[in-house]
Structures are given as C-alpha cells and as structure tokens.
Amino acid sequence: MPAVSLKNIVRKYGEKKALDNVSFDCAENSRTVIIGPSGAGKTTCLKLIAGLETADEGSLYIDGRDASSLKPHERNIGMIFQDAALFPHSTVYDNIAYGMHRLGYNKDDIRKMVQETAEHLHIESLLKRYPGSLSAGERQRAGIARAIVRKPGLLLLDEPFANLDARLREELQKEIISLQKEYGMTMLLITHDQSEAVAMGQYLIFMEEGKVIDSGPVRKVAEDPRDLRSAMFIGSPAVNTSPVSETKDGPMFFGTILNVSLQGRNVIGAVRPEKMFLTEEGRGFACTVQSVTHGYRESTAECMSMYGPLRITGTDFAEKQILHVSFHEGDVMLFDAETKERIRLM
C-alpha cells in the first residue's frame, strides 16, 4: 500500500490550473523527489498532502485512508521548509517541543523525545538558546528536529537546504537520509537542484506546468527519459538537441545518418554531452569552442557547429579550438516534436 497516493488531482487558482490531473504514489518508507522548474506545481502538491491546501478535484490517500477531510495535525506529517520558521522569542527546546505540547504529550515524554532528537542532530548544546543567536545551519537543524521529533510517518521537505552552503547542505542531506531510514519514514522532497535530487531520492517525479511529465527510479528518469521536457531539464550540462532531418541518404542528426525510419513524423534527436567523443579530423563533424566551463574533474565546452550549438564534456578545451566530434547511434534519444514523448523508431 502506498504511503501517499494522489489520484487525478486538480487545483485551480481562478482560471489557472496549478495542478492539472496529477496522479502519483509514494511507496512506504521510500524517498521520493519532485523536481521541476518554478511554477511546476511542486509546492502546491506538498501543501495539499500537508492539508494546507484543498483539491478542487481528485482524491488524496495517506496510508490507505482518504485524507481529504483530515486536518493537518491528524495526518502524522512532519514538514521542513526552506526557512526554518522558528518562533524567535522561544528557545530551541520550546520550538522543538511546541507541536507535542499542543497535541497533549506529557512533559516527561516531551523532554525525553526532544533530548533524543537533539542528540541525533548534534544540537543538544543549543536547546536553551534563541533562534536569533544561531547560524543558518543551526536554525535549520532545529527546524528539522521540530519536524521529526514525533517520528512522523511522512516527512515533507520544501527545498530545505536552498539557503545553506554546499558543505552544510551535503551534511544535512546525509543526516536526513539516515534519520529517514532509522525512523522508517516516507520522505517526499521538492527541489530544483538536480544533484540534491540524485543524492537524496530513490524515485523521481518531474513536473512542468502543473502536470507530471515523467516519473520512476531516479537513474531511470535521468538516463532514459520518456519525454523531451524531462530530458532537457534533468542532467548537467544540458542535453544536446537538434531536429532529425530527412535526406536522400536517410534521417540525419548532427550530420550522422541514423538507421531508423521516421515514418513521416517530425522528430527531435537528443544526445547527452558526456556521450559525445572526440574523433580524428575527417571523421564525425567539426565544431568551434565558444566558451569553456571548468569543473573539478572535467570541463564543458559550449560549441557551435554547422548543425547548431552543442555541448561536450572532457578535460582539455580552449576557446576557439576546432573539435571533431561524434557519438554512437545507440546513445541518441528520439522524441516526437509535437507531443514531446519519447519514440523508438525502427
């Protein structure tokens, strides 16, 4: 039984559909990430699950129960936001304990649970301090503690690490995963950060304009997308795309004749930059390096060819350098130009 299940959810703001017939499941004790551009509907999904928004159409189930009429505190949910949103005039202890006081826990249980959670997150020394005296990382740890202190069945995270530096972000990602496993929680994270999605997720849902465009195991969606929009959004550097044109010799993509039949369809081809490789002059096709972005292990060259712009990854590029590049036909992905859906032509 899925821990969370959305069925044909529609949420409107006036005439605009923020969510347009959205359906997906989150497996129990799993880590699912919703990724997509701004305005995709990610946060609206989270608010609906949390009980902060109400769907105009469709059904929401949590642990097999219709959750449409459940109040937020009845859903056994913890939420972690981008801003920890701590009460400034309460100590860290009181911030963490706040929800349990409201739900009627006795003081001894509260003290024990707060202490245990603080130790897990290495903030036991901060319990008597106030939020204004904490660093950004300490505030976020306190916010995480408040969300998980009751060991909720479902943990919702709304870009919780966006304001943190890279090293702290990585530390907290690992700690959240560790706590999710230890407590047996189902986790649903929304982010626009692809590296965070890969680091934290087991399953990926890609949304755009209020719709679920692609979904599945993280690696599956990243490496074998079923839609051009997810192929173009997921992956860094971005995928190379170009129309596949009919020639007298057959369909051509970036100067290479493909062994397929377009069957009269308008097709866009795509190949990942890391799948392209350098060749000797006279093989493949030529392109000129326009700019280079250097990374820790490899660089990305932004190039221009007679077939259009493209990116290629490697270790030794220079501006204005002439490259000769190619790719294996099996690495080319084909998409219907109108529907954007993946096609596999023979």
N, C-alpha and C positions, 0 to 999 in steps of 0.2 A: 504494500500500500504506500503510495507517495506521501511524503510528509506535507507537501503543498501541491495543490493542483488547481490551475486556472483553466476554465472552460469557456471559450468564446466571450471573453471579457471585452466590454465596450465602456469607455469612459469619455464623456463629452464635456467640453468647456464651451458653452454656447453652441455654435455650429461646428466647431473643430473637434475632431476625434483625437484625443490624446492617446487612447488605446483603441485599436481597431481590430476586434475579433481575435484577441490574444489568447492563446492556449499553450500551456507548458506544464510539466511536472518537475518537482524536485524530489529525488529519491531520499528516503530516510537515511540520516547520518552522512549525507553527501555534502560536497562543496560545489555549489553552482554559481557561476558568474554571469551577470547580464552586462553586455558591453554594447556600445553603440555611440553615435555622435550626439551632441546636445540636441534636445528636443525629441529624442527617440522614444521616450515614454518609460525610461528605466526607473526614475524616481517615483513616477505615478504607480507603477507596478508594486514597488516596495510599500508605498503608503496604503495601497489597497489591502495588501496582505497584513499590514500592521493594524488596520482598522481606522486609519486616519483619513481615508477616502472611501467613497461608496461607489460601486459599479452601477452604470445605467442599465447594462445588460450582462448576462452571463452568470457563471457560478464560481465560487471560491470555496475550496475544501482544505481544511487543515487537519491532519491526522484522520482523514476519512469523514470528518464532520463538516456539515455545511456551516461555514464561518461567517456568512453574510450578515447575520444579526448579532454576532458576538461582539462585545465591547473590547477595546484594546487590551485591558488587563485580564480578560478571560481567554486570551489566545496563547498564553505561555510563550511569549516572544520577548527577546531582548533586541534593542536597537542601538547601533553605534553610528554616529553621524560624523560628517567632516569636521564640524565644530563640536567639541566635547559637551558644550552647553551645560556646564556645571553651574550650580547656584553659587554666586560669588560670595554671599555672606554666610555660607555653611562650610564647615570643614570637609576635607576629603572623605572622612569617615561618614559624616552625615549625608553627603552626596551619594555615596555608595549604598547606604542603608535606607535612603528615602523611600524607595518603592516597597521595601519589605515592611516598613512602619505602616504605610498606607494599606497594605494587604493584611495587617494584623499579626505578623510574626512576633513571637515573644522576644524580649531583649537579649536573653542568653543565646538563642539561636541566631539572632542578628549579629551579635558580637562575634560568635564563632565563624559564621559564614563570611563576614566582612574580612576578618583576620586571615582566613584561609585564602580568600581570593586575592587580597593584597599581597600575600606572600608569593602566590603564583605569578603575579605581575611585578614583583620587586618594588612595591610602593608602600610596604609596611611602615617605613620611616616617615611617610608623608601624611599619615592619617589625621594628624592634628593640625595640619597646615591648611591654608585657604587657597582657592584657585589662583588668586592674583599673584601669589608668590611662586607659582610653579612654572616650569618651562613648558613649551608646546608639547613635547613628548610626555612629560609627567601628567599634564592635563588629559592627554588622550588615553594614557594608561588608566587614569581614574575613571574616564568615561567608559572604557572597556570593562573595568571592574564593575561599575554600576549595571552594565548590560548583562553581565554573565553571573553575577553573584547568586542568583536564584537557580542557576543551571537550567536555563530555558531550553525547551525542546527545539526551538527555532531561533536562530541568530540572524538578524538582518543588518547589513552593513552598507551605508551610503557614502561611498568614496571616503572612508575614514582616515586614509593616510595622505590625502592630497596636499595637506599643509606641512608635511614633515620632510626632513632632508632624507636623502637616499639611504644612508646607513641606518637611520632610525626606522625608516619605512620597512626595510628588509628585516630588521629585528622583530618588529611588531607583527609582520606577516607570518613569520615562523612561530611566534608565540600564539597567535590566534589559531593557526592550524593545529598546534599542539593541544591547546585547550579544547578545540572542537572535537578532536579525537578522544581526549580523555573524558570529556563530559558527554560524549555521544550526541552532540547537537547536529542539527541540519543547518547548514550555512548558506545564505543567499547574499552575494556581494554584487553591488553595482559599481562599475568603474569605467573610465575611458582609457585607462592605462593598460596597454596590451601585455607588457611584461608582468604587471601585477595579476592580470587575468591568468596568465600561464603559470605563474608561481603559486597561486592560491587555489585555482579551480580544478575540479575534475571534469565538470561539464560546463559547456559554454552556450549561452543564448545570445545571438546577435540580433539587435533590434534597430529599426530605422523607421521614422515617421509613424510611430505607434503600432508597428507590426513586427512579428517575429519573422525574420528573414532566413535565419539559419540556426541550427542547434545540433548538439551532440557532444561527444567527448572532446576536450579541448584540442588535442592534437589532430583529431579528425577534421574539425571545423577549420583549423589553421592550415592544414596541409592538403585537404581535399574538400574545399568549399563547394556548396551546391548552388551558390548564387554569386553573380559578379559583384554585387554590393558588399558582401562579406569578404570576398577575395580582395577587393580594393581597400577595405578598411583594416583588415587584420593582416599583420605582417609588417615588419620594419627592416629595411626600406620597403616602400610600397611596390606592389606587383607591377610588372610592365604589361601594358595592354595596347592592342592595335587591331583594327578591323582585319578580318581574313578576306582577302580579295580573290575573285575568280580570275585565273589567267588561262591561256591556251594549254599550259602545262599542268594545270590543276590549282587548287586553293593555295594561296601564298600568305605566309605570316612572317613578318620581319625578313623578307627575302628568301624564305625557305619554303619549298613546295611540300605540303602536307599530304600524307597518304590517306585522305578522307574524301567523302562526298558531301558537299554542303546541302544537297537536296533542295537547292533553291532558297535556302534560308540565309538571313542576314546574321552573320556570326562575328563575335569578338573573341580574339585569342588573348591569352594571358600566360605569362611565364614569370616565375619568381626571379629576382635579381641574382640570388645565390645559385640558381640553376643555370645561369649563363656562364660561359667559359671563354677564355682567350684562345685564339687559333693563329695559325701562321697566315701571313699575307697571301691573298688569293683564295683563302677558304673562309667560310662564313660571310660576314658583311662588315663594312668599316663604319666606325663612328668616332666622333671627336669629343674628348672630355671637356665639358664646360666648367665643372666645379668638382671639388672633392671634399667629402665629409669624413674626417678621420675618427675611427673608433679605437677601442683598446686593442682588439685583436685583428680587425680588418677595417678597411675603408670602403666607402661607397662613392662611385664615380657617377655623376649626372652627365649623360652623354646626349649627343644629337647625331642621328643617322638620317639617311635619305628616306627612311620609313617612319621617322618621328623620334621623339625623345625616349630615352630608356635609362635604366639604372643597372649597374653591375657591381658586385662586391668583389673585393680582392685585397691585396696587401701593398701594392705598389702602383699608384696612379699619379699623374701630373696633369695640370691644366694644359689644354691644347694638344695633349698627346693623342695620336691616332691609334685606336684599338681595332683589332679584328676579332669579332666575337661570334659565337654560335650557341646552340642549345640542342638537346636531344628532343626529338619529336614527342617522346613519351612524357616529357615534362610540360607540354603545352596543354593548358586547360581551355576548353571552348564553351562559350556562353551565347545564348540567344540574345541578339541585340535589342529585341523589343521587350521580352519578358524578364531578361537578366538571368534566367535559370540556366543551370549547367546542362550541357548536352554532350552526348557521347556518340559522335558520328562515325560510321564505318565506311 
